[in-house]
């Protein structure tokens, strides 16, 4: 069944079996909004691979996955799209293949390139929500400024060791410059010292996907002007206001 047929069924009050377990949470109208939405995921590694997987299963109609990197053996501990058989493969291409295997109703556009100041605006034009699954501060800031300039909601996520942070930046909200104001000039964050265990990016990615769903469906309250911080070593979940 194609996306158009599914949307017609939803409009008529009929829910295809693959989406029935979504409906109690977001309703048929919410599912239709997801199928009509366009989401860009920047980075297809530890955060991005899980984000792409979950968005495809949730039924986002169009996914653009941007990543110029390739899989290496050190990715195998946490990156859900990495396997022993696709080392050396472009991560965006692997994400596209995975989406196709999961949900034929999702159109996926793989961009095997790194986002930068020169291409960001063109790559993000026409997108409804952008998801930050990057691993370096400089590119995050470029992404944040571009999303702000284009008026696109941005869902940010970052992890290190047992800790992670999530923020939703709606048009007009304080941006990533506020979050990373003490990290000017740094290429990487503290994850270079604390490491990247398997469960931490999966948890952060799941929270990011929930933010995307809330933004697109209008169900729930996104983390606008807030930053959610978690530390699973100490079992802490805290929310800070971004003034």
TORKOL-4160 file (C-alpha; in steps of 0.2 Angstrom, whole numbers, padded with zeros to 4 digits, m for minus):
243
<pt num="1" X="0000" Y="0000" Z="0000"/>
<pt num="2" X="0007" Y="0017" Z="m0004"/>
<pt num="3" X="0006" Y="0033" Z="0006"/>
<pt num="4" X="m0008" Y="0041" Z="m0003"/>
<pt num="5" X="m0019" Y="0026" Z="m0001"/>
<pt num="6" X="m0015" Y="0025" Z="0018"/>
<pt num="7" X="m0019" Y="0044" Z="0020"/>
<pt num="8" X="m0036" Y="0041" Z="0011"/>
<pt num="9" X="m0040" Y="0027" Z="0023"/>
<pt num="10" X="m0035" Y="0037" Z="0038"/>
<pt num="11" X="m0046" Y="0051" Z="0031"/>
<pt num="12" X="m0060" Y="0039" Z="0030"/>
<pt num="13" X="m0058" Y="0033" Z="0048"/>
<pt num="14" X="m0049" Y="0017" Z="0044"/>
<pt num="15" X="m0032" Y="0013" Z="0051"/>
<pt num="16" X="m0020" Y="0001" Z="0042"/>
<pt num="17" X="m0013" Y="m0012" Z="0054"/>
<pt num="18" X="0005" Y="m0006" Z="0054"/>
<pt num="19" X="0000" Y="0010" Z="0062"/>
<pt num="20" X="m0014" Y="0004" Z="0074"/>
<pt num="21" X="m0002" Y="0004" Z="0089"/>
<pt num="22" X="0002" Y="0022" Z="0086"/>
<pt num="23" X="m0016" Y="0028" Z="0086"/>
<pt num="24" X="m0020" Y="0027" Z="0105"/>
<pt num="25" X="m0006" Y="0040" Z="0107"/>
<pt num="26" X="m0007" Y="0052" Z="0093"/>
<pt num="27" X="m0024" Y="0048" Z="0084"/>
<pt num="28" X="m0028" Y="0045" Z="0066"/>
<pt num="29" X="m0026" Y="0063" Z="0062"/>
<pt num="30" X="m0009" Y="0063" Z="0070"/>
<pt num="31" X="m0003" Y="0048" Z="0060"/>
<pt num="32" X="m0009" Y="0057" Z="0044"/>
<pt num="33" X="0001" Y="0073" Z="0049"/>
<pt num="34" X="0017" Y="0061" Z="0051"/>
<pt num="35" X="0014" Y="0054" Z="0034"/>
<pt num="36" X="0013" Y="0071" Z="0027"/>
<pt num="37" X="0028" Y="0077" Z="0036"/>
<pt num="38" X="0046" Y="0080" Z="0030"/>
<pt num="39" X="0060" Y="0078" Z="0042"/>
<pt num="40" X="0079" Y="0080" Z="0040"/>
<pt num="41" X="0091" Y="0070" Z="0051"/>
<pt num="42" X="0108" Y="0077" Z="0051"/>
<pt num="43" X="0120" Y="0063" Z="0055"/>
<pt num="44" X="0117" Y="0044" Z="0054"/>
<pt num="45" X="0128" Y="0037" Z="0068"/>
<pt num="46" X="0125" Y="0033" Z="0086"/>
<pt num="47" X="0110" Y="0045" Z="0088"/>
<pt num="48" X="0105" Y="0047" Z="0070"/>
<pt num="49" X="0104" Y="0028" Z="0066"/>
<pt num="50" X="0091" Y="0025" Z="0080"/>
<pt num="51" X="0082" Y="0041" Z="0075"/>
<pt num="52" X="0080" Y="0036" Z="0057"/>
<pt num="53" X="0075" Y="0018" Z="0062"/>
<pt num="54" X="0061" Y="0025" Z="0074"/>
<pt num="55" X="0055" Y="0039" Z="0063"/>
<pt num="56" X="0053" Y="0026" Z="0049"/>
<pt num="57" X="0043" Y="0014" Z="0060"/>
<pt num="58" X="0032" Y="0029" Z="0067"/>
<pt num="59" X="0028" Y="0033" Z="0049"/>
<pt num="60" X="0036" Y="0049" Z="0044"/>
<pt num="61" X="0032" Y="0052" Z="0026"/>
<pt num="62" X="0049" Y="0059" Z="0020"/>
<pt num="63" X="0066" Y="0058" Z="0028"/>
<pt num="64" X="0081" Y="0066" Z="0022"/>
<pt num="65" X="0097" Y="0059" Z="0030"/>
<pt num="66" X="0113" Y="0069" Z="0028"/>
<pt num="67" X="0130" Y="0061" Z="0032"/>
<pt num="68" X="0146" Y="0060" Z="0023"/>
<pt num="69" X="0155" Y="0048" Z="0034"/>
<pt num="70" X="0157" Y="0029" Z="0032"/>
<pt num="71" X="0156" Y="0015" Z="0045"/>
<pt num="72" X="0171" Y="0009" Z="0054"/>
<pt num="73" X="0174" Y="m0005" Z="0067"/>
<pt num="74" X="0173" Y="0007" Z="0082"/>
<pt num="75" X="0155" Y="0011" Z="0077"/>
<pt num="76" X="0149" Y="m0006" Z="0080"/>
<pt num="77" X="0147" Y="m0004" Z="0099"/>
<pt num="78" X="0133" Y="0008" Z="0097"/>
<pt num="79" X="0127" Y="0013" Z="0080"/>
<pt num="80" X="0112" Y="0003" Z="0076"/>
<pt num="81" X="0115" Y="0004" Z="0057"/>
<pt num="82" X="0133" Y="m0002" Z="0058"/>
<pt num="83" X="0136" Y="m0021" Z="0055"/>
<pt num="84" X="0151" Y="m0032" Z="0052"/>
<pt num="85" X="0146" Y="m0033" Z="0034"/>
<pt num="86" X="0144" Y="m0014" Z="0029"/>
<pt num="87" X="0160" Y="m0007" Z="0036"/>
<pt num="88" X="0166" Y="0006" Z="0024"/>
<pt num="89" X="0148" Y="0010" Z="0018"/>
<pt num="90" X="0142" Y="0028" Z="0018"/>
<pt num="91" X="0130" Y="0030" Z="0033"/>
<pt num="92" X="0117" Y="0040" Z="0024"/>
<pt num="93" X="0116" Y="0026" Z="0011"/>
<pt num="94" X="0114" Y="0013" Z="0024"/>
<pt num="95" X="0100" Y="0023" Z="0033"/>
<pt num="96" X="0091" Y="0024" Z="0016"/>
<pt num="97" X="0092" Y="0005" Z="0014"/>
<pt num="98" X="0086" Y="0002" Z="0031"/>
<pt num="99" X="0071" Y="0013" Z="0029"/>
<pt num="100" X="0066" Y="0005" Z="0013"/>
<pt num="101" X="0067" Y="m0012" Z="0022"/>
<pt num="102" X="0056" Y="m0005" Z="0036"/>
<pt num="103" X="0042" Y="0005" Z="0028"/>
<pt num="104" X="0039" Y="0007" Z="0009"/>
<pt num="105" X="0027" Y="0021" Z="0013"/>
<pt num="106" X="0042" Y="0032" Z="0018"/>
<pt num="107" X="0052" Y="0041" Z="0005"/>
<pt num="108" X="0070" Y="0043" Z="0010"/>
<pt num="109" X="0083" Y="0054" Z="0002"/>
<pt num="110" X="0101" Y="0050" Z="0007"/>
<pt num="111" X="0114" Y="0064" Z="0005"/>
<pt num="112" X="0131" Y="0057" Z="0007"/>
<pt num="113" X="0139" Y="0073" Z="0011"/>
<pt num="114" X="0144" Y="0083" Z="0027"/>
<pt num="115" X="0132" Y="0098" Z="0031"/>
<pt num="116" X="0142" Y="0114" Z="0031"/>
<pt num="117" X="0139" Y="0133" Z="0029"/>
<pt num="118" X="0139" Y="0132" Z="0010"/>
<pt num="119" X="0126" Y="0118" Z="0008"/>
<pt num="120" X="0115" Y="0119" Z="0024"/>
<pt num="121" X="0102" Y="0131" Z="0018"/>
<pt num="122" X="0099" Y="0122" Z="0002"/>
<pt num="123" X="0098" Y="0105" Z="0010"/>
<pt num="124" X="0086" Y="0110" Z="0023"/>
<pt num="125" X="0074" Y="0120" Z="0012"/>
<pt num="126" X="0056" Y="0114" Z="0013"/>
<pt num="127" X="0059" Y="0103" Z="0028"/>
<pt num="128" X="0046" Y="0103" Z="0043"/>
<pt num="129" X="0058" Y="0098" Z="0057"/>
<pt num="130" X="0077" Y="0096" Z="0058"/>
<pt num="131" X="0085" Y="0083" Z="0070"/>
<pt num="132" X="0103" Y="0086" Z="0076"/>
<pt num="133" X="0112" Y="0070" Z="0077"/>
<pt num="134" X="0129" Y="0077" Z="0075"/>
<pt num="135" X="0145" Y="0074" Z="0084"/>
<pt num="136" X="0154" Y="0090" Z="0083"/>
<pt num="137" X="0150" Y="0108" Z="0090"/>
<pt num="138" X="0155" Y="0118" Z="0075"/>
<pt num="139" X="0143" Y="0109" Z="0063"/>
<pt num="140" X="0129" Y="0110" Z="0076"/>
<pt num="141" X="0131" Y="0128" Z="0077"/>
<pt num="142" X="0129" Y="0130" Z="0058"/>
<pt num="143" X="0114" Y="0119" Z="0059"/>
<pt num="144" X="0106" Y="0129" Z="0073"/>
<pt num="145" X="0109" Y="0145" Z="0064"/>
<pt num="146" X="0102" Y="0139" Z="0047"/>
<pt num="147" X="0087" Y="0131" Z="0055"/>
<pt num="148" X="0083" Y="0148" Z="0064"/>
<pt num="149" X="0085" Y="0158" Z="0048"/>
<pt num="150" X="0073" Y="0146" Z="0039"/>
<pt num="151" X="0061" Y="0146" Z="0053"/>
<pt num="152" X="0062" Y="0127" Z="0055"/>
<pt num="153" X="0060" Y="0118" Z="0072"/>
<pt num="154" X="0076" Y="0109" Z="0078"/>
<pt num="155" X="0077" Y="0095" Z="0090"/>
<pt num="156" X="0095" Y="0094" Z="0097"/>
<pt num="157" X="0103" Y="0079" Z="0106"/>
<pt num="158" X="0120" Y="0075" Z="0112"/>
<pt num="159" X="0128" Y="0062" Z="0123"/>
<pt num="160" X="0143" Y="0058" Z="0133"/>
<pt num="161" X="0146" Y="0042" Z="0144"/>
<pt num="162" X="0131" Y="0039" Z="0155"/>
<pt num="163" X="0124" Y="0057" Z="0151"/>
<pt num="164" X="0114" Y="0066" Z="0138"/>
<pt num="165" X="0104" Y="0081" Z="0134"/>
<pt num="166" X="0089" Y="0085" Z="0123"/>
<pt num="167" X="0082" Y="0102" Z="0118"/>
<pt num="168" X="0068" Y="0107" Z="0106"/>
<pt num="169" X="0072" Y="0124" Z="0098"/>
<pt num="170" X="0056" Y="0132" Z="0090"/>
<pt num="171" X="0057" Y="0147" Z="0079"/>
<pt num="172" X="0061" Y="0162" Z="0090"/>
<pt num="173" X="0068" Y="0151" Z="0105"/>
<pt num="174" X="0086" Y="0153" Z="0111"/>
<pt num="175" X="0097" Y="0142" Z="0100"/>
<pt num="176" X="0112" Y="0131" Z="0101"/>
<pt num="177" X="0123" Y="0146" Z="0103"/>
<pt num="178" X="0115" Y="0148" Z="0121"/>
<pt num="179" X="0118" Y="0129" Z="0125"/>
<pt num="180" X="0136" Y="0129" Z="0118"/>
<pt num="181" X="0141" Y="0147" Z="0123"/>
<pt num="182" X="0156" Y="0141" Z="0134"/>
<pt num="183" X="0162" Y="0129" Z="0121"/>
<pt num="184" X="0167" Y="0142" Z="0107"/>
<pt num="185" X="0181" Y="0135" Z="0097"/>
<pt num="186" X="0180" Y="0117" Z="0103"/>
<pt num="187" X="0178" Y="0104" Z="0089"/>
<pt num="188" X="0171" Y="0090" Z="0101"/>
<pt num="189" X="0162" Y="0089" Z="0117"/>
<pt num="190" X="0166" Y="0079" Z="0133"/>
<pt num="191" X="0161" Y="0063" Z="0124"/>
<pt num="192" X="0179" Y="0061" Z="0118"/>
<pt num="193" X="0184" Y="0058" Z="0136"/>
<pt num="194" X="0168" Y="0049" Z="0143"/>
<pt num="195" X="0165" Y="0038" Z="0128"/>
<pt num="196" X="0150" Y="0032" Z="0119"/>
<pt num="197" X="0142" Y="0017" Z="0127"/>
<pt num="198" X="0128" Y="0008" Z="0117"/>
<pt num="199" X="0113" Y="0013" Z="0128"/>
<pt num="200" X="0116" Y="0031" Z="0130"/>
<pt num="201" X="0113" Y="0037" Z="0112"/>
<pt num="202" X="0098" Y="0025" Z="0110"/>
<pt num="203" X="0090" Y="0033" Z="0125"/>
<pt num="204" X="0094" Y="0051" Z="0119"/>
<pt num="205" X="0088" Y="0046" Z="0101"/>
<pt num="206" X="0072" Y="0040" Z="0108"/>
<pt num="207" X="0068" Y="0056" Z="0117"/>
<pt num="208" X="0072" Y="0066" Z="0101"/>
<pt num="209" X="0060" Y="0056" Z="0091"/>
<pt num="210" X="0047" Y="0059" Z="0104"/>
<pt num="211" X="0050" Y="0078" Z="0102"/>
<pt num="212" X="0048" Y="0076" Z="0083"/>
<pt num="213" X="0032" Y="0067" Z="0085"/>
<pt num="214" X="0025" Y="0080" Z="0097"/>
<pt num="215" X="0030" Y="0095" Z="0086"/>
<pt num="216" X="0022" Y="0087" Z="0071"/>
<pt num="217" X="0006" Y="0080" Z="0079"/>
<pt num="218" X="0003" Y="0094" Z="0092"/>
<pt num="219" X="0001" Y="0080" Z="0105"/>
<pt num="220" X="0011" Y="0084" Z="0121"/>
<pt num="221" X="0022" Y="0098" Z="0126"/>
<pt num="222" X="0039" Y="0099" Z="0117"/>
<pt num="223" X="0054" Y="0105" Z="0127"/>
<pt num="224" X="0054" Y="0122" Z="0120"/>
<pt num="225" X="0065" Y="0134" Z="0129"/>
<pt num="226" X="0071" Y="0120" Z="0140"/>
<pt num="227" X="0085" Y="0107" Z="0140"/>
<pt num="228" X="0082" Y="0090" Z="0147"/>
<pt num="229" X="0098" Y="0082" Z="0155"/>
<pt num="230" X="0100" Y="0064" Z="0160"/>
<pt num="231" X="0113" Y="0054" Z="0169"/>
<pt num="232" X="0109" Y="0036" Z="0170"/>
<pt num="233" X="0124" Y="0032" Z="0181"/>
<pt num="234" X="0115" Y="0042" Z="0195"/>
<pt num="235" X="0097" Y="0040" Z="0189"/>
<pt num="236" X="0095" Y="0059" Z="0186"/>
<pt num="237" X="0083" Y="0067" Z="0174"/>
<pt num="238" X="0082" Y="0086" Z="0176"/>
<pt num="239" X="0075" Y="0100" Z="0165"/>
<pt num="240" X="0084" Y="0117" Z="0164"/>
<pt num="241" X="0076" Y="0133" Z="0157"/>
<pt num="242" X="0085" Y="0141" Z="0143"/>
<pt num="243" X="0082" Y="0159" Z="0146"/>
